[in-house]
Amino acid sequence: MVCFKNTIILSLYFVFYLPKVVTGTEIYGKVNLSLQTSAEGKGVLSEIKSNISRLGLKDSLKLNESINLIYQLEYRVNTALDRLNADIISSGNQYFGFKGSFGELFIGKNDTVLKKSQGKVDLFNGLSGDIKAQWKGENRIANTVTYQSPKINEIQFLTTYIEANGTFSLALFYGDKRLNKTKIFTSIATDLKVNGYNILRITSQAKVASFVLGTMVQRQKKLETGDTMDGFLFSVKYQLAKVVLNSQYQFSDYIRGEINKVASFGVEYKVALNTKLYTFFTHFNFDENRDQNYLGLGIQYEF
């Protein structure tokens, strides 16, 4: 059985002990802070939230004319905490692998390909309206092997093998998820017994004039109980100069009869090349629980 426990040690070796042959380490990050008011049925709470702020580095080492060694070390940083503790830093995607004409193969802790299949459809990723608040499948798992094939006519096959229980996440992509090279991105993905669920997810996003339209359909089944859920998401982004308007609706229908709905609306204003101000409102409508409302005002800086 392949052992992956030394992934981070090996990655650090390539970062710190091979500086002369590495092509040039890229340091990147994002700081995203918001002042949020949350109404969850037990009064109103105001707090500072850190929304997937992160710091990382990545690079590639040329082994020969056709193969590069690649790595990424990413950490999530909770910049809203006022003191250093165990929760202020957590690991993000951390892996090393190989890239060549065969595609990419890497080992470590990484997003499953089903999670990656959402592309940029979730316009409120990292905020209260994130799709993971209602749906399963947003998994980042350690001790995995991921393979991404080269693109052929914009079609790409991806798979994640999860060593802990021998399960798989599989996906087929078409197009560019950032919609720069193509005006359409679509994917179909499945999780097979991953974290106790079977999941089928179909995603599509298209650029139409100044609009970006996105849809996602998901069926998930909890293996322990047999409970299933059918879900649908629709998102719309409209950009006008430095202003971006976002709206998103997520619907979840559980076989036991419960229906949950999430509606989110937001406005972004681009202050500079890598900086934006934003505000959002998210409303959860539950069949079996009290409704929840979230209102936030934030700033994001990327480098």
N, C-alpha and C positions, 0 to 999 in steps of 0.2 A: 504494500500500500504506500502510495506516495505521501510523503510527509511535507507539510507546508509551513511548519512552525518557524522556520528560519528565514521566511520571506523578507521581513523588515531588516534583519541583520545583513542579508545579502544585498538588499537595496542600498543600505547605508554604506556598505563597502564600496559600491560603485560610485556613490556620490562623493565620499570623502577621501578615498584612496586612489582614485583614478582621475584626478582633476585635469591632468595634462592631455589625456586622450578623449575626454568627454567634449562634445561639440559645443557646449555652452548651456549651463543650467538655466532654465526659465523659472523665475520665482513669480508666483501669481497669488492673487487673493481677492477677497470681497468682504467689505464691511457693510452690513445691512442692519440698521437699528430703527425701531419704530416705537412711538408712544401709542399704546393700545388700550382701549376701553373694552372690557369684556362683560357681557351680561349673560349669565348662565343659569338664571332662575333663582339664584341665592344672593341677590344684590348685584352691585356693579363694582368691578375691580379695574383700576387703572395701573398700568405697569409699563416698564421699558422692556421691549422684546428684542432679542438677537435672532434674526431670521436667516439661518444657515450662513452665518459669517464663516469664512474659511481662509486658510493659508496653506500654500503647497508649493512643491517644486517638481519639475519633470524635465527629462532630457533623453537623449539617445546616444548610444555609443556605436560607432561603425565598426563591425567585426570584420566584414569583407565587402566586396562590391555589391553583394545582393542581400545581406542580412545586417540589421541593426538591433542592438540590445536597447530596450526601452524601459523606463521606469517612471513611476509617479508616487509621490508621498504627499498625501493631503491630510490636513487636520481641521476639524471643525472647532471654532472658537466661540464660546458664549461670552460675547463682549458686554452683555448686560449685567453680569455678576459683579458684585462690589468687593469680592474677596476671592483669593485663590483657593480652589477646592477641587475635588475629584471630578466635578461636572464641567469645569471651565474649558477643558480640552478633551476632545474625543477623536477617534480615528475616522477619516473619510476613506476614499478609494486609495489603496496602497498596494502596489503590485510591481512586478518586473516581468519582462518577457521578450519576445522577438518579433520583428517586423520585416517583411520582405515581399516578394512577388506572390507568395503563398497566402498573404494576408497578415493577421496579427494573432499571436498566441501569448497569453500572459497568465501569471499565477499570483494569487494573493487575495486580498480583500477588495471586493468590487461590487458595483451594482449588477444585478442580474440583467440579462438581455431583455426580459419582459419589462423591467423598470425603464431601461433605456428606450424601449419601443414607444414610449409616450412622446418622444421628441420634445417639442416646445408647446404642445397643446394645452398643458396646464398653465394658465396665465397667472395663477396665484400660488405657484410652487413656493414652498417655504413659509407661507402665511397661513392664517387660520382656515382659508378656503382651499388649501392643498387637497388634492384628490385622496391622499392617504387617510384623511380624517374619516372617510366613508368606505374606501375600498382597500382590499388587500393587494399584495403584489409589489409594493414599493420596498423591495428588499436589497440591503447591502450586506453581503455575507462573506465571512472569512473562509480560508481554505477552499478556494474555488479555482477552476481552470476555465478560462474564457477564450473562445476562438471567434475571430471575425474574418470572413472571407474577403478577398478583394471584390470591388464592385465591378459587375459586368452589366453594361447597359443600365446603370444606376440601381441594379438589384444586388442585394447583399444578404448572405446567410450568417447568422450568429447563434452561438450556443454557450451556455454556462453549465459546467459540471460542478456539482456541490459534493465535496468529498465526504462530509460528515455522514450523509445517509444515502449517497449514490443516486441523487436525483438530478433532474435536468431542467433548465429553462431554455426554450428555443424561440427563435424569431426570424422573420424574413422582412427586410426593409426594401423600400423603393424610394429613391430621391434623397434630397439633402434636408435634414431636419431643421436647419436654419433658413431654408428656402432662399439661399443665395444662388446656388447652381441650378436648382430646379424650382418651379413654382408649385410643385406638389410633393408632399411627403406622406407615405402611407406605410403601415406595418401591420403584421399579424404575429402574435406571440402567444406562447403558452408556458405555464409553470406546471410541472408534473410532480406532485407531492412535495412541493417546496414550502417549508414552514407550516405543514399541515393543510395545505390547500392545493386544489387543482384550479387553474385559472386559464381562461381564454380571453384575450384582449385584442381588439381591432381598432386601429387608430388612423386618422387621416387629417391632414391639414393642407390648406391651399391658399395661395396669395391671389386675390382678385382686386385689381386696382389698388386702392389704399386700405383695403380690408384684408385681414387674415382670418379665415374661417377654419375651425377645428371641430372634430367629432371623435368620440371614443365610445366603444361599446364593450362591456365586460360581463362575463359570467364567471362566478366563483363558487366553489363548493368546498365546504369544510369537511375534511375526510372523517374526523372523529364523530360528527353528529349527522352528516349528510345534508346539513342546511345549505341551501343555494341562494344566490342573489343574482338578479339581472340588473345591470346598470347602464345608464346612458349619460353622456356628457356632451355639451355643446358650448364652444367658446368663440368669441368674436373680439378681434383687436382692430382698432381703427387709428391710423396715424395721420396727424395733420401738423406738419412742421415739427416743432419740438414737443408737441403734446400727443400722448397716446391714451386712448380710451379703451378700457378692458371690461368685458362682461363674461360671465360664465355661469352655467346652470348644470347641476349634477343631480341625477335621479337614481335612487336605489330601491328596488322592489325585492323584498325577501319572501321566500316561499311560505314562511309562517304568517304572512299577511302584513308585516310592517313595511311601510313606505316612508323613506326619508328623502328630503329635498334640500339642496344647498344652492343658494343664489349669491353671487359675488359681483361687485362693481368696483372699478378702480380708475384712477387718473394718474398718469405719470407725466412729469415735466423734466426734460433733459436740460440740466444746468450747464454741463460741460461734457466733453467727449466721454468721460468715464463716470460721470456723476448724475444722479437723477433724484428728484423729490417725488414722493408718491403718497396717495391716500387711497384707502379702500374701505368697503363695507361688506360684511359677509353675514348672511342670515341662514341659520339652520332651522328647518321645519321637520320635527320628528313626530311620528305617530304615537310613540309610547313614552316620550319624555318631553320636558319643557323645551320650548324653542330657545335658541341661543343666538346672540347678536354680537358682532365684533366690529369695532370702528378703529382705524389706525391711521397715523400720519408718520411717514418715515423718510429716511435718506439712505441711498445706496451708493457706494464707491467701489469701483473695480480697478485692479491693476495687474 
